[in-house]
Each structure stands twice: as structure tokens, then as C-alpha cells.
Amino acid sequence: MLKELIVAVNYEVLVNIDSDFDLDHIIEAAKQAGKKARCLLRINPDVDPKVHPYVSTGMASSKFGIENAKLNDYLKKILDNS
């Protein structure tokens, strides 16, 4: 996966970050590429979208997105590595 992220950074592909794993790997890929990565942060807003549970992704129980409580930690880590 790191090889693919390095290619993405080199081609200035917009990469989605929604976990600690993703953040750490994109930071490493950017370092190895010697360039800044273009990224989006996928935030989990913890709201009930009132849809079928199988397609719901915005609730606290969802595996997707960064918890609101961790957002400042992510931003600090991004700024410290830019």
C-alpha cells in the first residue's frame, strides 16, 4: 500500500484519510516522495442519517471517519509533518 500512496503523492492525487492507519501511511508516503500530500479528512459527525442501518455511515458506531474528539489530534499531526 505504501508504494501506491507514494505514486499518489507524486501524481498529486487527492487521498482520503479516515483512520490513524491512513494518516500515518500518507505521512510516510509524503516523506518518501519528498512532496506534500493532497488529502481530505473523512469526519464521522455522529448523526443519525435516518436510513437503513446497512448503508448508514455517519453514526458513532460506523467504522468510517475520524471521531470528532480526535480531529484536533489529526490536524496537529498533519501540521507537524507538513
Backbone atoms as SQL, in Angstrom:
CREATE TABLE atoms (id INTEGER PRIMARY KEY, chain TEXT, resi INTEGER, resn TEXT, atom TEXT, x REAL, y REAL, z REAL);
INSERT INTO atoms VALUES
  (1, 'A', 1, 'MET', 'N', 0.817, -1.197, 0.000),
  (2, 'A', 1, 'MET', 'CA', 0.000, 0.000, 0.000),
  (3, 'A', 1, 'MET', 'C', 0.862, 1.264, 0.000),
  (4, 'A', 2, 'LEU', 'N', 2.007, 1.223, 0.658),
  (5, 'A', 2, 'LEU', 'CA', 2.858, 2.409, 0.712),
  (6, 'A', 2, 'LEU', 'C', 3.327, 2.806, -0.686),
  (7, 'A', 3, 'LYS', 'N', 3.663, 1.818, -1.519),
  (8, 'A', 3, 'LYS', 'CA', 4.093, 2.122, -2.892),
  (9, 'A', 3, 'LYS', 'C', 3.020, 2.900, -3.641),
  (10, 'A', 4, 'GLU', 'N', 1.775, 2.453, -3.500),
  (11, 'A', 4, 'GLU', 'CA', 0.670, 3.115, -4.185),
  (12, 'A', 4, 'GLU', 'C', 0.462, 4.536, -3.667),
  (13, 'A', 5, 'LEU', 'N', 0.625, 4.724, -2.365),
  (14, 'A', 5, 'LEU', 'CA', 0.482, 6.064, -1.791),
  (15, 'A', 5, 'LEU', 'C', 1.585, 6.996, -2.272),
  (16, 'A', 6, 'ILE', 'N', 2.781, 6.478, -2.419),
  (17, 'A', 6, 'ILE', 'CA', 3.884, 7.298, -2.931),
  (18, 'A', 6, 'ILE', 'C', 3.577, 7.739, -4.367),
  (19, 'A', 7, 'VAL', 'N', 3.060, 6.826, -5.175),
  (20, 'A', 7, 'VAL', 'CA', 2.668, 7.175, -6.540),
  (21, 'A', 7, 'VAL', 'C', 1.575, 8.244, -6.506),
  (22, 'A', 8, 'ALA', 'N', 0.594, 8.064, -5.619),
  (23, 'A', 8, 'ALA', 'CA', -0.497, 9.040, -5.499),
  (24, 'A', 8, 'ALA', 'C', 0.040, 10.418, -5.124),
  (25, 'A', 9, 'VAL', 'N', 0.962, 10.470, -4.191),
  (26, 'A', 9, 'VAL', 'CA', 1.553, 11.753, -3.786),
  (27, 'A', 9, 'VAL', 'C', 2.298, 12.371, -4.968),
  (28, 'A', 10, 'ASN', 'N', 3.074, 11.574, -5.677),
  (29, 'A', 10, 'ASN', 'CA', 3.826, 12.096, -6.819),
  (30, 'A', 10, 'ASN', 'C', 2.929, 12.642, -7.923),
  (31, 'A', 11, 'TYR', 'N', 1.766, 12.030, -8.106),
  (32, 'A', 11, 'TYR', 'CA', 0.827, 12.484, -9.132),
  (33, 'A', 11, 'TYR', 'C', -0.221, 13.454, -8.581),
  (34, 'A', 12, 'GLU', 'N', -0.025, 13.880, -7.348),
  (35, 'A', 12, 'GLU', 'CA', -0.901, 14.860, -6.687),
  (36, 'A', 12, 'GLU', 'C', -2.359, 14.424, -6.641),
  (37, 'A', 13, 'VAL', 'N', -2.558, 13.128, -6.421),
  (38, 'A', 13, 'VAL', 'CA', -3.895, 12.574, -6.260),
  (39, 'A', 13, 'VAL', 'C', -4.426, 12.972, -4.887),
  (40, 'A', 14, 'LEU', 'N', -5.683, 13.307, -4.817),
  (41, 'A', 14, 'LEU', 'CA', -6.322, 13.651, -3.553),
  (42, 'A', 14, 'LEU', 'C', -6.624, 12.352, -2.799),
  (43, 'A', 15, 'VAL', 'N', -6.025, 12.190, -1.622),
  (44, 'A', 15, 'VAL', 'CA', -6.129, 10.957, -0.841),
  (45, 'A', 15, 'VAL', 'C', -7.032, 11.194, 0.367),
  (46, 'A', 16, 'ASN', 'N', -7.912, 10.238, 0.617),
  (47, 'A', 16, 'ASN', 'CA', -8.833, 10.328, 1.743),
  (48, 'A', 16, 'ASN', 'C', -8.205, 9.706, 2.991),
  (49, 'A', 17, 'ILE', 'N', -8.314, 10.395, 4.120),
  (50, 'A', 17, 'ILE', 'CA', -7.815, 9.891, 5.402),
  (51, 'A', 17, 'ILE', 'C', -9.002, 9.737, 6.337),
  (52, 'A', 18, 'ASP', 'N', -9.209, 8.490, 6.831),
  (53, 'A', 18, 'ASP', 'CA', -10.277, 8.323, 7.804),
  (54, 'A', 18, 'ASP', 'C', -9.893, 7.390, 8.940),
  (55, 'A', 19, 'SER', 'N', -8.584, 7.245, 9.176),
  (56, 'A', 19, 'SER', 'CA', -8.133, 6.427, 10.301),
  (57, 'A', 19, 'SER', 'C', -6.697, 6.801, 10.653),
  (58, 'A', 20, 'ASP', 'N', -6.267, 6.386, 11.845),
  (59, 'A', 20, 'ASP', 'CA', -4.870, 6.594, 12.246),
  (60, 'A', 20, 'ASP', 'C', -3.930, 5.900, 11.265),
  (61, 'A', 21, 'PHE', 'N', -4.318, 4.707, 10.862),
  (62, 'A', 21, 'PHE', 'CA', -3.536, 3.924, 9.904),
  (63, 'A', 21, 'PHE', 'C', -3.315, 4.726, 8.621),
  (64, 'A', 22, 'ASP', 'N', -4.396, 5.281, 8.072),
  (65, 'A', 22, 'ASP', 'CA', -4.292, 6.076, 6.846),
  (66, 'A', 22, 'ASP', 'C', -3.383, 7.286, 7.039),
  (67, 'A', 23, 'LEU', 'N', -3.574, 7.989, 8.133),
  (68, 'A', 23, 'LEU', 'CA', -2.788, 9.198, 8.392),
  (69, 'A', 23, 'LEU', 'C', -1.305, 8.876, 8.471),
  (70, 'A', 24, 'ASP', 'N', -0.945, 7.865, 9.224),
  (71, 'A', 24, 'ASP', 'CA', 0.469, 7.501, 9.369),
  (72, 'A', 24, 'ASP', 'C', 1.087, 7.097, 8.030),
  (73, 'A', 25, 'HIS', 'N', 0.336, 6.362, 7.237),
  (74, 'A', 25, 'HIS', 'CA', 0.870, 5.909, 5.959),
  (75, 'A', 25, 'HIS', 'C', 1.000, 7.041, 4.934),
  (76, 'A', 26, 'ILE', 'N', 0.065, 7.954, 4.915),
  (77, 'A', 26, 'ILE', 'CA', 0.181, 9.054, 3.957),
  (78, 'A', 26, 'ILE', 'C', 1.298, 10.011, 4.365),
  (79, 'A', 27, 'ILE', 'N', 1.514, 10.179, 5.658),
  (80, 'A', 27, 'ILE', 'CA', 2.650, 10.996, 6.116),
  (81, 'A', 27, 'ILE', 'C', 3.959, 10.351, 5.677),
  (82, 'A', 28, 'GLU', 'N', 4.075, 9.045, 5.840),
  (83, 'A', 28, 'GLU', 'CA', 5.290, 8.336, 5.427),
  (84, 'A', 28, 'GLU', 'C', 5.476, 8.399, 3.912),
  (85, 'A', 29, 'ALA', 'N', 4.389, 8.241, 3.167),
  (86, 'A', 29, 'ALA', 'CA', 4.481, 8.310, 1.707),
  (87, 'A', 29, 'ALA', 'C', 4.939, 9.695, 1.256),
  (88, 'A', 30, 'ALA', 'N', 4.434, 10.727, 1.882),
  (89, 'A', 30, 'ALA', 'CA', 4.829, 12.091, 1.531),
  (90, 'A', 30, 'ALA', 'C', 6.309, 12.319, 1.832),
  (91, 'A', 31, 'LYS', 'N', 6.769, 11.802, 2.960),
  (92, 'A', 31, 'LYS', 'CA', 8.189, 11.932, 3.298),
  (93, 'A', 31, 'LYS', 'C', 9.052, 11.235, 2.253),
  (94, 'A', 32, 'GLN', 'N', 8.666, 10.005, 1.890),
  (95, 'A', 32, 'GLN', 'CA', 9.465, 9.256, 0.915),
  (96, 'A', 32, 'GLN', 'C', 9.409, 9.890, -0.470),
  (97, 'A', 33, 'ALA', 'N', 8.284, 10.498, -0.812),
  (98, 'A', 33, 'ALA', 'CA', 8.153, 11.160, -2.114),
  (99, 'A', 33, 'ALA', 'C', 8.824, 12.529, -2.113),
  (100, 'A', 34, 'GLY', 'N', 9.052, 13.083, -0.931),
  (101, 'A', 34, 'GLY', 'CA', 9.645, 14.412, -0.844),
  (102, 'A', 34, 'GLY', 'C', 8.694, 15.513, -1.272),
  (103, 'A', 35, 'LYS', 'N', 7.393, 15.247, -1.136),
  (104, 'A', 35, 'LYS', 'CA', 6.371, 16.212, -1.536),
  (105, 'A', 35, 'LYS', 'C', 5.268, 16.242, -0.491),
  (106, 'A', 36, 'LYS', 'N', 4.467, 17.296, -0.531),
  (107, 'A', 36, 'LYS', 'CA', 3.287, 17.355, 0.321),
  (108, 'A', 36, 'LYS', 'C', 2.185, 16.524, -0.316),
  (109, 'A', 37, 'ALA', 'N', 1.432, 15.838, 0.523),
  (110, 'A', 37, 'ALA', 'CA', 0.304, 15.047, 0.040),
  (111, 'A', 37, 'ALA', 'C', -0.955, 15.900, 0.028),
  (112, 'A', 38, 'ARG', 'N', -1.781, 15.701, -0.973),
  (113, 'A', 38, 'ARG', 'CA', -3.093, 16.363, -1.045),
  (114, 'A', 38, 'ARG', 'C', -4.095, 15.410, -0.402),
  (115, 'A', 39, 'CYS', 'N', -4.748, 15.849, 0.660),
  (116, 'A', 39, 'CYS', 'CA', -5.606, 14.951, 1.434),
  (117, 'A', 39, 'CYS', 'C', -6.934, 15.587, 1.819),
  (118, 'A', 40, 'LEU', 'N', -7.870, 14.699, 2.078),
  (119, 'A', 40, 'LEU', 'CA', -9.151, 15.055, 2.679),
  (120, 'A', 40, 'LEU', 'C', -9.281, 14.270, 3.968),
  (121, 'A', 41, 'LEU', 'N', -9.897, 14.866, 4.968),
  (122, 'A', 41, 'LEU', 'CA', -10.188, 14.149, 6.204),
  (123, 'A', 41, 'LEU', 'C', -11.655, 13.743, 6.189),
  (124, 'A', 42, 'ARG', 'N', -11.909, 12.469, 6.345),
  (125, 'A', 42, 'ARG', 'CA', -13.298, 11.995, 6.420),
  (126, 'A', 42, 'ARG', 'C', -13.692, 12.001, 7.893),
  (127, 'A', 43, 'ILE', 'N', -14.617, 12.862, 8.221),
  (128, 'A', 43, 'ILE', 'CA', -15.037, 13.045, 9.612),
  (129, 'A', 43, 'ILE', 'C', -16.349, 12.302, 9.850),
  (130, 'A', 44, 'ASN', 'N', -16.428, 11.631, 10.971),
  (131, 'A', 44, 'ASN', 'CA', -17.658, 10.961, 11.374),
  (132, 'A', 44, 'ASN', 'C', -18.420, 11.934, 12.265),
  (133, 'A', 45, 'PRO', 'N', -19.505, 12.528, 11.767),
  (134, 'A', 45, 'PRO', 'CA', -20.205, 13.572, 12.527),
  (135, 'A', 45, 'PRO', 'C', -21.091, 13.045, 13.660),
  (136, 'A', 46, 'ASP', 'N', -21.244, 11.724, 13.762),
  (137, 'A', 46, 'ASP', 'CA', -22.089, 11.105, 14.787),
  (138, 'A', 46, 'ASP', 'C', -23.509, 11.669, 14.752),
  (139, 'A', 47, 'VAL', 'N', -24.112, 11.573, 13.594),
  (140, 'A', 47, 'VAL', 'CA', -25.518, 11.963, 13.431),
  (141, 'A', 47, 'VAL', 'C', -26.263, 10.774, 12.821),
  (142, 'A', 48, 'ASP', 'N', -27.516, 10.654, 13.142),
  (143, 'A', 48, 'ASP', 'CA', -28.340, 9.586, 12.602),
  (144, 'A', 48, 'ASP', 'C', -28.931, 10.043, 11.272),
  (145, 'A', 49, 'PRO', 'N', -28.491, 9.443, 10.153),
  (146, 'A', 49, 'PRO', 'CA', -28.997, 9.872, 8.852),
  (147, 'A', 49, 'PRO', 'C', -30.406, 9.349, 8.543),
  (148, 'A', 50, 'LYS', 'N', -30.934, 8.551, 9.444),
  (149, 'A', 50, 'LYS', 'CA', -32.285, 8.000, 9.299),
  (150, 'A', 50, 'LYS', 'C', -32.453, 7.231, 7.986),
  (151, 'A', 51, 'VAL', 'N', -31.488, 6.362, 7.723),
  (152, 'A', 51, 'VAL', 'CA', -31.542, 5.462, 6.584),
  (153, 'A', 51, 'VAL', 'C', -31.367, 4.038, 7.091),
  (154, 'A', 52, 'HIS', 'N', -31.448, 3.080, 6.217),
  (155, 'A', 52, 'HIS', 'CA', -31.282, 1.684, 6.605),
  (156, 'A', 52, 'HIS', 'C', -29.911, 1.504, 7.270),
  (157, 'A', 53, 'PRO', 'N', -29.838, 0.757, 8.377),
  (158, 'A', 53, 'PRO', 'CA', -28.561, 0.587, 9.101),
  (159, 'A', 53, 'PRO', 'C', -27.419, 0.030, 8.250),
  (160, 'A', 54, 'TYR', 'N', -27.733, -0.738, 7.207),
  (161, 'A', 54, 'TYR', 'CA', -26.684, -1.314, 6.368),
  (162, 'A', 54, 'TYR', 'C', -25.967, -0.285, 5.501),
  (163, 'A', 55, 'VAL', 'N', -26.580, 0.860, 5.276),
  (164, 'A', 55, 'VAL', 'CA', -25.945, 1.891, 4.452),
  (165, 'A', 55, 'VAL', 'C', -25.594, 3.152, 5.246),
  (166, 'A', 56, 'SER', 'N', -25.856, 3.139, 6.515),
  (167, 'A', 56, 'SER', 'CA', -25.577, 4.301, 7.362),
  (168, 'A', 56, 'SER', 'C', -24.090, 4.374, 7.685),
  (169, 'A', 57, 'THR', 'N', -23.480, 5.561, 7.482),
  (170, 'A', 57, 'THR', 'CA', -22.052, 5.706, 7.776),
  (171, 'A', 57, 'THR', 'C', -21.732, 6.896, 8.673),
  (172, 'A', 58, 'GLY', 'N', -22.699, 7.674, 9.082),
  (173, 'A', 58, 'GLY', 'CA', -22.400, 8.882, 9.843),
  (174, 'A', 58, 'GLY', 'C', -22.615, 8.770, 11.337),
  (175, 'A', 59, 'MET', 'N', -22.912, 7.560, 11.826),
  (176, 'A', 59, 'MET', 'CA', -23.184, 7.402, 13.252),
  (177, 'A', 59, 'MET', 'C', -21.912, 7.000, 13.996),
  (178, 'A', 60, 'ALA', 'N', -21.896, 7.191, 15.294),
  (179, 'A', 60, 'ALA', 'CA', -20.716, 6.878, 16.101),
  (180, 'A', 60, 'ALA', 'C', -20.278, 5.428, 15.944),
  (181, 'A', 61, 'SER', 'N', -21.206, 4.529, 15.709),
  (182, 'A', 61, 'SER', 'CA', -20.877, 3.114, 15.578),
  (183, 'A', 61, 'SER', 'C', -20.256, 2.767, 14.225),
  (184, 'A', 62, 'SER', 'N', -20.215, 3.710, 13.296),
  (185, 'A', 62, 'SER', 'CA', -19.662, 3.462, 11.969),
  (186, 'A', 62, 'SER', 'C', -18.151, 3.285, 12.043),
  (187, 'A', 63, 'LYS', 'N', -17.641, 2.391, 11.211),
  (188, 'A', 63, 'LYS', 'CA', -16.192, 2.186, 11.162),
  (189, 'A', 63, 'LYS', 'C', -15.499, 3.230, 10.299),
  (190, 'A', 64, 'PHE', 'N', -16.272, 4.073, 9.633),
  (191, 'A', 64, 'PHE', 'CA', -15.707, 5.062, 8.721),
  (192, 'A', 64, 'PHE', 'C', -15.604, 6.433, 9.373),
  (193, 'A', 65, 'GLY', 'N', -14.520, 7.119, 9.113),
  (194, 'A', 65, 'GLY', 'CA', -14.381, 8.503, 9.541),
  (195, 'A', 65, 'GLY', 'C', -13.680, 8.688, 10.865),
  (196, 'A', 66, 'ILE', 'N', -13.216, 9.899, 11.050),
  (197, 'A', 66, 'ILE', 'CA', -12.497, 10.296, 12.255),
  (198, 'A', 66, 'ILE', 'C', -13.503, 10.810, 13.278),
  (199, 'A', 67, 'GLU', 'N', -13.365, 10.347, 14.492),
  (200, 'A', 67, 'GLU', 'CA', -14.236, 10.828, 15.566),
  (201, 'A', 67, 'GLU', 'C', -13.980, 12.320, 15.790),
  (202, 'A', 68, 'ASN', 'N', -15.035, 13.061, 16.059),
  (203, 'A', 68, 'ASN', 'CA', -14.898, 14.498, 16.321),
  (204, 'A', 68, 'ASN', 'C', -13.874, 14.776, 17.417),
  (205, 'A', 69, 'ALA', 'N', -13.846, 13.938, 18.437),
  (206, 'A', 69, 'ALA', 'CA', -12.937, 14.146, 19.570),
  (207, 'A', 69, 'ALA', 'C', -11.465, 14.040, 19.153),
  (208, 'A', 70, 'LYS', 'N', -11.177, 13.353, 18.052),
  (209, 'A', 70, 'LYS', 'CA', -9.794, 13.173, 17.603),
  (210, 'A', 70, 'LYS', 'C', -9.368, 14.172, 16.526),
  (211, 'A', 71, 'LEU', 'N', -10.275, 14.989, 16.072),
  (212, 'A', 71, 'LEU', 'CA', -9.990, 15.877, 14.945),
  (213, 'A', 71, 'LEU', 'C', -8.795, 16.793, 15.199),
  (214, 'A', 72, 'ASN', 'N', -8.727, 17.411, 16.358),
  (215, 'A', 72, 'ASN', 'CA', -7.591, 18.305, 16.655),
  (216, 'A', 72, 'ASN', 'C', -6.268, 17.549, 16.676),
  (217, 'A', 73, 'ASP', 'N', -6.271, 16.304, 17.153),
  (218, 'A', 73, 'ASP', 'CA', -5.048, 15.497, 17.150),
  (219, 'A', 73, 'ASP', 'C', -4.576, 15.235, 15.720),
  (220, 'A', 74, 'TYR', 'N', -5.516, 14.928, 14.840),
  (221, 'A', 74, 'TYR', 'CA', -5.179, 14.695, 13.432),
  (222, 'A', 74, 'TYR', 'C', -4.614, 15.964, 12.808),
  (223, 'A', 75, 'LEU', 'N', -5.275, 17.071, 13.025),
  (224, 'A', 75, 'LEU', 'CA', -4.818, 18.330, 12.445),
  (225, 'A', 75, 'LEU', 'C', -3.439, 18.700, 12.949),
  (226, 'A', 76, 'LYS', 'N', -3.175, 18.513, 14.219),
  (227, 'A', 76, 'LYS', 'CA', -1.855, 18.810, 14.779),
  (228, 'A', 76, 'LYS', 'C', -0.795, 17.909, 14.134),
  (229, 'A', 77, 'LYS', 'N', -1.095, 16.639, 14.006),
  (230, 'A', 77, 'LYS', 'CA', -0.138, 15.710, 13.403),
  (231, 'A', 77, 'LYS', 'C', 0.139, 16.084, 11.940),
  (232, 'A', 78, 'ILE', 'N', -0.893, 16.487, 11.231),
  (233, 'A', 78, 'ILE', 'CA', -0.725, 16.910, 9.840),
  (234, 'A', 78, 'ILE', 'C', 0.148, 18.153, 9.761),
  (235, 'A', 79, 'LEU', 'N', -0.133, 19.131, 10.587),
  (236, 'A', 79, 'LEU', 'CA', 0.654, 20.374, 10.580),
  (237, 'A', 79, 'LEU', 'C', 2.091, 20.141, 11.005),
  (238, 'A', 80, 'ASP', 'N', 2.304, 19.246, 11.981),
  (239, 'A', 80, 'ASP', 'CA', 3.652, 18.950, 12.444),
  (240, 'A', 80, 'ASP', 'C', 4.481, 18.256, 11.373),
  (241, 'A', 81, 'ASN', 'N', 3.816, 17.607, 10.423),
  (242, 'A', 81, 'ASN', 'CA', 4.523, 16.858, 9.380),
  (243, 'A', 81, 'ASN', 'C', 4.437, 17.508, 8.002),
  (244, 'A', 82, 'SER', 'N', 4.030, 18.785, 7.959),
  (245, 'A', 82, 'SER', 'CA', 3.928, 19.437, 6.648),
  (246, 'A', 82, 'SER', 'C', 5.130, 20.316, 6.370);
